[in-house]
Amino acid sequence: MTRRFVITFGCPDRVGIVAGISTFLAGLGAQIVEAAYHADPDTGWFFTRQEIDAATVPGDVAQLRERFGAVAAGLSEERDWRIVDTAERRRVVILVSKEGHCLYDILGRVASGELDVDVPAVVGNHPDLAAITQAHGIPFHHVPFPPDGKAAAFDRLRGLVDEADPHAIVLARFMQIVPAELCTAWAGRALNIHHSFLPSFIGAKPYHQAHRRGVKLIGATCHYVTAELDAGPIIEQDVIRVGHADSITDMVRRGRDIEKGVLARGLRWHLENRVLVHGNKTVVF
């Protein structure tokens, strides 16, 4: 894909927002190659995402941010916006425990070029997934989480992640509750895959909870990590039908396929800056 500058912008809705942005871009001679808009009647906010052919914009992305900053300030006192350059390589750090299906899926997509990102590190609180990680030429860091040493473990984990300065931190069935201070530090970058259709069956062993309840649909949810367990802004979800004859083992096996697809889509949309967060909800363009 050709190099692009991606603009995301949100503010309280009013007349003239699209005109203001379009006039600014036209004045630069910028070619818009993709555009999306959404006005939320519940919050009264307007959201847009614009992809610009970088070759048609004079100057670099820093200059574009400076110019657009003045336009954004004129559009609304309350606003949220970003401009990213697709030429900047995206970095993803993956956190794991023992379940490997989501890690295998991501590493396969990276190896095939389907997901064009760098993975500078995989960190696991168990060593089980070291071999598959290293087979892909990626460093694996084992950080044990003993019951009496979790604070120190999270300190080490934070150091490993922050050293990589990733665009996304993926909790690929990482079975540890991230402390509030880390949720704050990684806000908007940490993504979790939860093996249920949230807000149903939060917490541990959701398939067991679903089986006891006798549900006919099970699902998976990719969401941003917040201090409130399994309650962060939802990026993507999917479900699959189950029946009365399905055991917990059947549900786990079938649910893994849903988890992999949901996480892959959520991660891609995040890395492509298609997800705009407002409060505890998202707009996904």
C-alpha positions in Angstrom: 0.0 0.0 0.0 1.2 3.5 -0.7 2.3 5.6 2.2 -0.5 7.4 3.9 -1.2 9.9 6.6 -4.2 8.8 8.7 -6.2 11.5 10.5 -8.7 10.6 13.2 -10.7 13.4 14.8 -13.6 13.6 17.3 -15.4 16.5 18.9 -19.0 17.6 19.9 -21.1 17.6 16.7 -21.9 20.8 14.9 -22.2 22.2 11.4 -19.0 22.8 9.5 -16.6 20.1 10.8 -16.4 18.2 7.6 -16.1 21.5 5.6 -13.3 22.7 7.8 -11.2 19.6 7.5 -11.9 19.2 3.8 -11.0 22.9 3.1 -7.8 22.5 5.0 -6.8 19.4 3.1 -7.8 20.8 -0.3 -5.7 23.9 0.5 -2.7 21.6 0.9 -3.4 19.8 -2.3 -3.9 16.6 -0.3 -5.6 13.7 -2.0 -8.1 11.9 0.3 -8.1 8.1 -0.5 -10.5 6.9 2.2 -12.9 8.8 4.5 -15.5 7.7 7.1 -17.8 9.7 9.3 -20.1 9.0 12.3 -22.4 11.3 14.3 -23.4 9.7 17.6 -26.8 10.8 18.7 -26.4 9.5 22.2 -23.2 11.4 23.1 -23.6 14.3 20.6 -20.1 13.7 19.3 -18.9 13.5 15.7 -16.1 11.3 14.5 -14.1 11.0 11.3 -11.2 9.1 9.9 -9.4 10.3 6.8 -6.6 8.6 4.9 -4.4 10.9 2.8 -1.9 10.0 0.1 1.3 11.2 1.8 2.9 12.0 -1.6 0.3 14.7 -2.1 1.1 16.5 1.1 3.9 19.1 1.3 6.3 18.4 4.2 6.4 15.5 6.7 4.0 14.2 9.3 5.3 16.5 12.0 4.5 19.5 9.9 1.1 18.2 9.0 0.3 17.7 12.7 1.4 21.3 13.5 -0.8 22.7 10.7 -3.8 20.5 11.6 -3.5 21.3 15.2 -4.5 24.9 14.5 -7.5 23.7 12.4 -8.6 21.3 15.1 -8.5 24.1 17.7 -10.7 26.2 15.5 -13.2 23.4 15.1 -13.9 22.8 18.8 -12.5 23.6 22.3 -13.2 19.9 23.2 -11.5 17.6 20.7 -9.5 14.4 20.3 -7.3 13.8 17.3 -4.3 12.0 16.0 -2.3 11.8 12.8 -0.1 8.8 12.1 2.2 7.9 9.3 1.8 4.4 7.8 5.5 4.4 6.9 6.3 4.0 10.6 6.6 0.3 11.3 4.2 -1.0 13.9 5.6 -2.8 16.9 3.6 -5.4 18.9 4.5 -7.0 22.2 2.6 -10.2 23.0 1.8 -11.4 26.6 1.0 -15.1 27.1 0.5 -17.8 29.7 0.1 -21.4 28.6 -2.7 -21.3 26.0 -1.0 -20.9 22.7 -3.7 -20.8 20.0 -3.9 -17.0 19.8 -0.1 -16.7 19.8 0.2 -19.3 17.0 -2.3 -17.4 15.0 -0.6 -14.0 15.3 2.8 -15.4 14.6 1.5 -17.2 11.6 0.0 -14.0 10.2 3.2 -12.1 10.8 5.4 -14.8 9.2 3.1 -14.9 6.1 3.2 -11.1 5.8 -0.6 -10.9 6.3 0.1 -8.8 9.4 3.0 -6.5 8.5 4.4 -5.7 11.9 7.5 -6.2 14.1 7.2 -8.4 17.2 10.2 -7.4 19.3 9.2 -9.6 22.3 6.8 -12.2 23.6 6.6 -12.3 27.4 5.1 -15.3 29.2 4.5 -16.0 32.9 5.1 -19.7 32.0 7.9 -21.0 29.7 5.5 -23.2 27.7 5.4 -21.0 24.6 9.1 -20.2 24.4 10.0 -22.8 21.7 7.3 -21.7 19.2 8.2 -18.0 19.8 11.9 -18.6 19.3 11.2 -20.8 16.2 9.9 -17.5 14.6 13.1 -15.7 15.5 11.4 -13.7 18.3 12.9 -13.2 21.8 10.9 -14.9 24.5 11.1 -13.6 28.1 9.9 -15.8 31.0 8.7 -13.7 33.9 7.3 -16.0 36.7 4.4 -14.6 38.8 4.7 -16.2 42.2 1.8 -15.4 44.6 4.1 -13.4 46.9 6.0 -11.6 44.2 3.5 -10.3 41.6 4.4 -6.7 42.1 8.0 -7.3 41.3 6.9 -9.5 38.3 4.8 -6.7 36.9 7.7 -4.3 37.4 9.9 -6.5 35.2 7.1 -7.0 32.7 6.6 -3.3 32.4 10.3 -2.8 31.8 10.4 -5.3 29.0 7.3 -3.9 27.3 8.3 -0.2 27.7 11.7 -1.0 26.3 10.1 -2.1 23.1 7.8 1.0 23.0 5.1 -0.9 21.2 2.0 0.4 19.4 0.1 -2.5 20.8 0.4 -4.8 23.8 -1.6 -7.9 23.2 -2.8 -10.0 26.1 -3.1 -13.3 24.1 -4.7 -15.3 26.8 -2.4 -13.8 29.4 -4.0 -15.1 32.6 -3.0 -12.3 34.9 -4.9 -9.3 36.1 -3.0 -6.1 35.0 -2.7 -3.6 37.9 -4.4 -0.3 37.6 -1.2 1.7 37.2 -0.2 -0.4 34.2 -3.7 -0.1 32.7 -3.3 3.7 32.9 0.3 3.6 31.5 -0.8 1.4 28.6 -4.2 2.9 28.0 -5.3 2.7 24.4 -2.5 0.3 23.5 -3.2 -2.8 25.6 -5.7 -5.2 24.0 -7.2 -8.3 25.6 -9.0 -11.3 24.1 -11.7 -12.5 26.5 -13.2 -15.9 25.8 -16.8 -14.9 26.2 -19.3 -12.5 24.6 -19.0 -9.7 27.1 -20.5 -8.4 29.2 -21.6 -12.0 29.9 -19.3 -14.3 31.9 -16.6 -12.0 33.0 -13.6 -13.3 35.0 -12.1 -16.8 35.1 -13.4 -19.9 33.3 -16.1 -18.3 31.2 -16.7 -21.5 29.2 -17.4 -23.3 32.5 -19.8 -20.5 33.4 -21.5 -20.7 30.0 -21.9 -24.5 30.2 -23.5 -24.3 33.7 -25.9 -21.7 32.4 -26.8 -23.7 29.3 -26.3 -21.0 26.8 -26.8 -21.6 23.1 -24.2 -19.1 21.9 -20.6 -18.7 23.0 -18.3 -16.0 21.9 -15.2 -13.9 22.2 -14.4 -10.2 22.8 -11.4 -8.1 21.9 -11.3 -5.0 24.1 -9.0 -2.5 25.5 -7.6 -3.2 28.9 -8.8 -1.0 31.8 -8.6 -1.3 35.6 -12.1 -2.7 35.7 -11.8 -6.4 34.8 -13.1 -7.3 31.3 -15.0 -4.0 31.1 -12.8 -1.9 28.7 -14.0 -0.4 25.4 -15.0 -3.2 23.0 -13.3 -3.4 19.6 -14.6 -6.6 18.1 -16.8 -9.6 19.0 -18.1 -12.8 17.4 -20.2 -15.8 18.4 -20.7 -19.5 17.5 -23.7 -21.7 18.2 -23.4 -24.5 20.7 -25.9 -27.1 21.9 -27.0 -29.1 24.9 -24.7 -32.0 23.9 -21.6 -29.9 23.9 -19.2 -30.5 26.8 -17.0 -27.9 28.3 -14.1 -29.4 26.3 -16.2 -29.0 23.1 -16.9 -25.3 24.0 -13.3 -24.6 24.6 -12.2 -26.2 21.3 -14.8 -24.4 19.3 -14.3 -21.1 21.1 -10.6 -21.0 20.3 -11.5 -20.5 16.6 -13.6 -17.5 17.5 -11.0 -16.1 19.8 -8.3 -16.2 17.1 -10.4 -14.4 14.5 -11.7 -11.8 16.9 -8.3 -10.9 18.2 -6.7 -10.8 14.7 -9.4 -8.4 13.5 -9.3 -6.2 16.6 -5.5 -6.0 16.5 -5.5 -5.1 12.8 -8.1 -2.4 13.2 -6.2 -0.9 16.1 -2.9 -0.9 14.2 -4.6 0.8 11.2 -6.0 3.5 13.5 -9.6 2.5 12.7 -10.7 2.5 16.4 -11.7 5.7 18.0 -12.4 5.5 21.8 -14.9 7.8 23.4 -15.7 7.1 27.1 -16.2 3.3 27.3 -17.4 2.9 23.7 -15.6 2.7 20.4 -16.3 3.8 16.8 -14.6 1.4 14.4 -14.2 2.7 10.9 
